[in-house]
Amino acid sequence: MSYYDYEISRKLAAEWSFYWLLMAAMRAADSINAELLRGAFPKVWDELQDRYNAPGGRLTGEG
């Protein structure tokens, strides 16, 4: 990790929710890190997959 990465992480943490960041990390992760994230946060992974496969990312019952 570089100083730049650290500084960006500080800014993101102040402005974004944990779940936004977690889902973004899951999307960008390589296969090894995706597996680790999936194991640590299985419900978030499942929701990300459900939304990925839903039209417009909206789940049943969402406007």
MARTIGU-761619 format. One record per atom (N, C-alpha, C): chain; x, y, z; atom name. Coordinates in steps of 0.02 Angstrom, whole numbers, plus 50000, padded with zeros to 5 digits. Example, Ala and Ser with C-alpha at 12.3 -4.5 7.8 and 13.67 -1.06 7.14 Angstrom:
2
<unit: A, X: 50660, Y: 49716, Z: 50390, site: N>
<unit: A, X: 50615, Y: 49775, Z: 50390, site: CA>
<unit: A, X: 50660, Y: 49835, Z: 50390, site: C>
<unit: A, X: 50642, Y: 49888, Z: 50354, site: N>
<unit: A, X: 50684, Y: 49947, Z: 50357, site: CA>
<unit: A, X: 50645, Y: 50002, Z: 50394, site: C>
***
This chain:
63
<unit: A, X: 50042, Y: 49942, Z: 50000, site: N>
<unit: A, X: 50000, Y: 50000, Z: 50000, site: CA>
<unit: A, X: 50045, Y: 50062, Z: 50000, site: C>
<unit: A, X: 50025, Y: 50111, Z: 49963, site: N>
<unit: A, X: 50062, Y: 50173, Z: 49960, site: CA>
<unit: A, X: 50030, Y: 50226, Z: 50005, site: C>
<unit: A, X: 50065, Y: 50281, Z: 50014, site: N>
<unit: A, X: 50037, Y: 50337, Z: 50052, site: CA>
<unit: A, X: 49974, Y: 50362, Z: 50017, site: C>
<unit: A, X: 49975, Y: 50364, Z: 49952, site: N>
<unit: A, X: 49916, Y: 50386, Z: 49913, site: CA>
<unit: A, X: 49856, Y: 50341, Z: 49928, site: C>
<unit: A, X: 49866, Y: 50276, Z: 49927, site: N>
<unit: A, X: 49812, Y: 50229, Z: 49943, site: CA>
<unit: A, X: 49784, Y: 50243, Z: 50012, site: C>
<unit: A, X: 49829, Y: 50254, Z: 50060, site: N>
<unit: A, X: 49808, Y: 50269, Z: 50128, site: CA>
<unit: A, X: 49766, Y: 50333, Z: 50131, site: C>
<unit: A, X: 49788, Y: 50385, Z: 50098, site: N>
<unit: A, X: 49752, Y: 50448, Z: 50099, site: CA>
<unit: A, X: 49683, Y: 50442, Z: 50066, site: C>
<unit: A, X: 49680, Y: 50407, Z: 50011, site: N>
<unit: A, X: 49615, Y: 50397, Z: 49978, site: CA>
<unit: A, X: 49569, Y: 50357, Z: 50024, site: C>
<unit: A, X: 49596, Y: 50307, Z: 50058, site: N>
<unit: A, X: 49554, Y: 50267, Z: 50103, site: CA>
<unit: A, X: 49525, Y: 50310, Z: 50159, site: C>
<unit: A, X: 49563, Y: 50358, Z: 50184, site: N>
<unit: A, X: 49538, Y: 50403, Z: 50235, site: CA>
<unit: A, X: 49480, Y: 50445, Z: 50209, site: C>
<unit: A, X: 49487, Y: 50470, Z: 50149, site: N>
<unit: A, X: 49435, Y: 50511, Z: 50119, site: CA>
<unit: A, X: 49371, Y: 50470, Z: 50106, site: C>
<unit: A, X: 49380, Y: 50411, Z: 50081, site: N>
<unit: A, X: 49323, Y: 50368, Z: 50067, site: CA>
<unit: A, X: 49287, Y: 50348, Z: 50130, site: C>
<unit: A, X: 49325, Y: 50331, Z: 50182, site: N>
<unit: A, X: 49294, Y: 50310, Z: 50245, site: CA>
<unit: A, X: 49252, Y: 50366, Z: 50275, site: C>
<unit: A, X: 49271, Y: 50428, Z: 50264, site: N>
<unit: A, X: 49233, Y: 50484, Z: 50292, site: CA>
<unit: A, X: 49169, Y: 50498, Z: 50253, site: C>
<unit: A, X: 49167, Y: 50478, Z: 50190, site: N>
<unit: A, X: 49111, Y: 50496, Z: 50147, site: CA>
<unit: A, X: 49065, Y: 50438, Z: 50129, site: C>
<unit: A, X: 49089, Y: 50377, Z: 50132, site: N>
<unit: A, X: 49052, Y: 50320, Z: 50107, site: CA>
<unit: A, X: 49036, Y: 50272, Z: 50163, site: C>
<unit: A, X: 48984, Y: 50232, Z: 50154, site: N>
<unit: A, X: 48967, Y: 50182, Z: 50205, site: CA>
<unit: A, X: 49013, Y: 50121, Z: 50198, site: C>
<unit: A, X: 49016, Y: 50083, Z: 50251, site: N>
<unit: A, X: 49056, Y: 50022, Z: 50251, site: CA>
<unit: A, X: 49034, Y: 49975, Z: 50195, site: C>
<unit: A, X: 48969, Y: 49967, Z: 50186, site: N>
<unit: A, X: 48944, Y: 49920, Z: 50136, site: CA>
<unit: A, X: 48958, Y: 49943, Z: 50065, site: C>
<unit: A, X: 48957, Y: 50008, Z: 50053, site: N>
<unit: A, X: 48977, Y: 50033, Z: 49987, site: CA>
<unit: A, X: 49049, Y: 50012, Z: 49972, site: C>
<unit: A, X: 49091, Y: 50024, Z: 50021, site: N>
<unit: A, X: 49162, Y: 50008, Z: 50012, site: CA>
<unit: A, X: 49173, Y: 49933, Z: 50004, site: C>
<unit: A, X: 49138, Y: 49895, Z: 50044, site: N>
<unit: A, X: 49146, Y: 49822, Z: 50042, site: CA>
<unit: A, X: 49123, Y: 49794, Z: 49975, site: C>
<unit: A, X: 49066, Y: 49817, Z: 49950, site: N>
<unit: A, X: 49043, Y: 49793, Z: 49885, site: CA>
<unit: A, X: 49090, Y: 49815, Z: 49829, site: C>
<unit: A, X: 49116, Y: 49875, Z: 49834, site: N>
<unit: A, X: 49164, Y: 49899, Z: 49784, site: CA>
<unit: A, X: 49227, Y: 49856, Z: 49786, site: C>
<unit: A, X: 49250, Y: 49839, Z: 49846, site: N>
<unit: A, X: 49309, Y: 49796, Z: 49852, site: CA>
<unit: A, X: 49296, Y: 49728, Z: 49823, site: C>
<unit: A, X: 49236, Y: 49701, Z: 49834, site: N>
<unit: A, X: 49219, Y: 49635, Z: 49807, site: CA>
<unit: A, X: 49219, Y: 49637, Z: 49730, site: C>
<unit: A, X: 49193, Y: 49691, Z: 49702, site: N>
<unit: A, X: 49192, Y: 49697, Z: 49629, site: CA>
<unit: A, X: 49262, Y: 49701, Z: 49599, site: C>
<unit: A, X: 49307, Y: 49734, Z: 49634, site: N>
<unit: A, X: 49374, Y: 49747, Z: 49607, site: CA>
<unit: A, X: 49425, Y: 49693, Z: 49626, site: C>
<unit: A, X: 49406, Y: 49648, Z: 49671, site: N>
<unit: A, X: 49455, Y: 49600, Z: 49697, site: CA>
<unit: A, X: 49476, Y: 49549, Z: 49645, site: C>
<unit: A, X: 49538, Y: 49528, Z: 49651, site: N>
<unit: A, X: 49561, Y: 49471, Z: 49611, site: CA>
<unit: A, X: 49530, Y: 49408, Z: 49640, site: C>
<unit: A, X: 49541, Y: 49351, Z: 49609, site: N>
<unit: A, X: 49506, Y: 49290, Z: 49630, site: CA>
<unit: A, X: 49524, Y: 49269, Z: 49702, site: C>
<unit: A, X: 49586, Y: 49277, Z: 49722, site: N>
<unit: A, X: 49606, Y: 49258, Z: 49790, site: CA>
<unit: A, X: 49572, Y: 49304, Z: 49842, site: C>
<unit: A, X: 49575, Y: 49368, Z: 49831, site: N>
<unit: A, X: 49544, Y: 49415, Z: 49879, site: CA>
<unit: A, X: 49468, Y: 49412, Z: 49877, site: C>
<unit: A, X: 49440, Y: 49398, Z: 49820, site: N>
<unit: A, X: 49367, Y: 49390, Z: 49816, site: CA>
<unit: A, X: 49345, Y: 49330, Z: 49858, site: C>
<unit: A, X: 49383, Y: 49277, Z: 49856, site: N>
<unit: A, X: 49367, Y: 49218, Z: 49897, site: CA>
<unit: A, X: 49372, Y: 49234, Z: 49971, site: C>
<unit: A, X: 49422, Y: 49272, Z: 49991, site: N>
<unit: A, X: 49429, Y: 49292, Z: 50061, site: CA>
<unit: A, X: 49370, Y: 49337, Z: 50083, site: C>
<unit: A, X: 49353, Y: 49385, Z: 50041, site: N>
<unit: A, X: 49296, Y: 49429, Z: 50057, site: CA>
<unit: A, X: 49231, Y: 49390, Z: 50060, site: C>
<unit: A, X: 49222, Y: 49345, Z: 50013, site: N>
<unit: A, X: 49162, Y: 49303, Z: 50012, site: CA>
<unit: A, X: 49156, Y: 49262, Z: 50076, site: C>
<unit: A, X: 49211, Y: 49235, Z: 50099, site: N>
<unit: A, X: 49211, Y: 49196, Z: 50160, site: CA>
<unit: A, X: 49198, Y: 49237, Z: 50222, site: C>
<unit: A, X: 49224, Y: 49298, Z: 50223, site: N>
<unit: A, X: 49216, Y: 49342, Z: 50281, site: CA>
<unit: A, X: 49147, Y: 49375, Z: 50283, site: C>
<unit: A, X: 49119, Y: 49389, Z: 50225, site: N>
<unit: A, X: 49055, Y: 49426, Z: 50221, site: CA>
<unit: A, X: 49007, Y: 49392, Z: 50173, site: C>
<unit: A, X: 48986, Y: 49331, Z: 50189, site: N>
<unit: A, X: 48945, Y: 49293, Z: 50141, site: CA>
<unit: A, X: 48877, Y: 49326, Z: 50125, site: C>
<unit: A, X: 48845, Y: 49359, Z: 50173, site: N>
<unit: A, X: 48781, Y: 49391, Z: 50159, site: CA>
<unit: A, X: 48789, Y: 49450, Z: 50113, site: C>
<unit: A, X: 48842, Y: 49488, Z: 50122, site: N>
<unit: A, X: 48855, Y: 49545, Z: 50077, site: CA>
<unit: A, X: 48870, Y: 49519, Z: 50007, site: C>
<unit: A, X: 48910, Y: 49466, Z: 50002, site: N>
<unit: A, X: 48926, Y: 49436, Z: 49937, site: CA>
<unit: A, X: 48862, Y: 49413, Z: 49902, site: C>
<unit: A, X: 48818, Y: 49379, Z: 49940, site: N>
<unit: A, X: 48756, Y: 49355, Z: 49910, site: CA>
<unit: A, X: 48713, Y: 49413, Z: 49885, site: C>
<unit: A, X: 48708, Y: 49466, Z: 49924, site: N>
<unit: A, X: 48669, Y: 49523, Z: 49902, site: CA>
<unit: A, X: 48699, Y: 49556, Z: 49840, site: C>
<unit: A, X: 48765, Y: 49561, Z: 49838, site: N>
<unit: A, X: 48798, Y: 49589, Z: 49779, site: CA>
<unit: A, X: 48783, Y: 49548, Z: 49718, site: C>
<unit: A, X: 48785, Y: 49482, Z: 49725, site: N>
<unit: A, X: 48771, Y: 49438, Z: 49668, site: CA>
<unit: A, X: 48698, Y: 49444, Z: 49647, site: C>
<unit: A, X: 48652, Y: 49447, Z: 49697, site: N>
<unit: A, X: 48581, Y: 49454, Z: 49681, site: CA>
<unit: A, X: 48568, Y: 49519, Z: 49643, site: C>
<unit: A, X: 48599, Y: 49573, Z: 49667, site: N>
<unit: A, X: 48589, Y: 49637, Z: 49634, site: CA>
<unit: A, X: 48621, Y: 49639, Z: 49565, site: C>
<unit: A, X: 48679, Y: 49607, Z: 49559, site: N>
<unit: A, X: 48714, Y: 49604, Z: 49494, site: CA>
<unit: A, X: 48668, Y: 49571, Z: 49441, site: C>
<unit: A, X: 48633, Y: 49520, Z: 49463, site: N>
<unit: A, X: 48590, Y: 49482, Z: 49417, site: CA>
<unit: A, X: 48520, Y: 49509, Z: 49410, site: C>
<unit: A, X: 48501, Y: 49557, Z: 49452, site: N>
<unit: A, X: 48434, Y: 49587, Z: 49449, site: CA>
<unit: A, X: 48433, Y: 49644, Z: 49399, site: C>
<unit: A, X: 48377, Y: 49654, Z: 49365, site: N>
<unit: A, X: 48372, Y: 49710, Z: 49318, site: CA>
<unit: A, X: 48384, Y: 49777, Z: 49352, site: C>
<unit: A, X: 48433, Y: 49813, Z: 49329, site: N>
<unit: A, X: 48449, Y: 49878, Z: 49358, site: CA>
<unit: A, X: 48476, Y: 49876, Z: 49429, site: C>
<unit: A, X: 48492, Y: 49816, Z: 49453, site: N>
<unit: A, X: 48518, Y: 49809, Z: 49521, site: CA>
<unit: A, X: 48465, Y: 49813, Z: 49575, site: C>
<unit: A, X: 48403, Y: 49815, Z: 49555, site: N>
<unit: A, X: 48348, Y: 49821, Z: 49603, site: CA>
<unit: A, X: 48319, Y: 49751, Z: 49619, site: C>
<unit: A, X: 48312, Y: 49738, Z: 49683, site: N>
<unit: A, X: 48283, Y: 49675, Z: 49705, site: CA>
<unit: A, X: 48207, Y: 49680, Z: 49705, site: C>
<unit: A, X: 48174, Y: 49623, Z: 49707, site: N>
<unit: A, X: 48101, Y: 49621, Z: 49708, site: CA>
<unit: A, X: 48074, Y: 49664, Z: 49764, site: C>
<unit: A, X: 48027, Y: 49707, Z: 49747, site: N>
<unit: A, X: 47996, Y: 49751, Z: 49796, site: CA>
<unit: A, X: 48029, Y: 49819, Z: 49801, site: C>
<unit: A, X: 48084, Y: 49829, Z: 49768, site: N>
<unit: A, X: 48117, Y: 49895, Z: 49768, site: CA>
<unit: A, X: 48095, Y: 49933, Z: 49705, site: C>
<unit: A, X: 48074, Y: 49995, Z: 49716, site: N>
<unit: A, X: 48049, Y: 50038, Z: 49662, site: CA>
<unit: A, X: 48087, Y: 50036, Z: 49602, site: C>
***
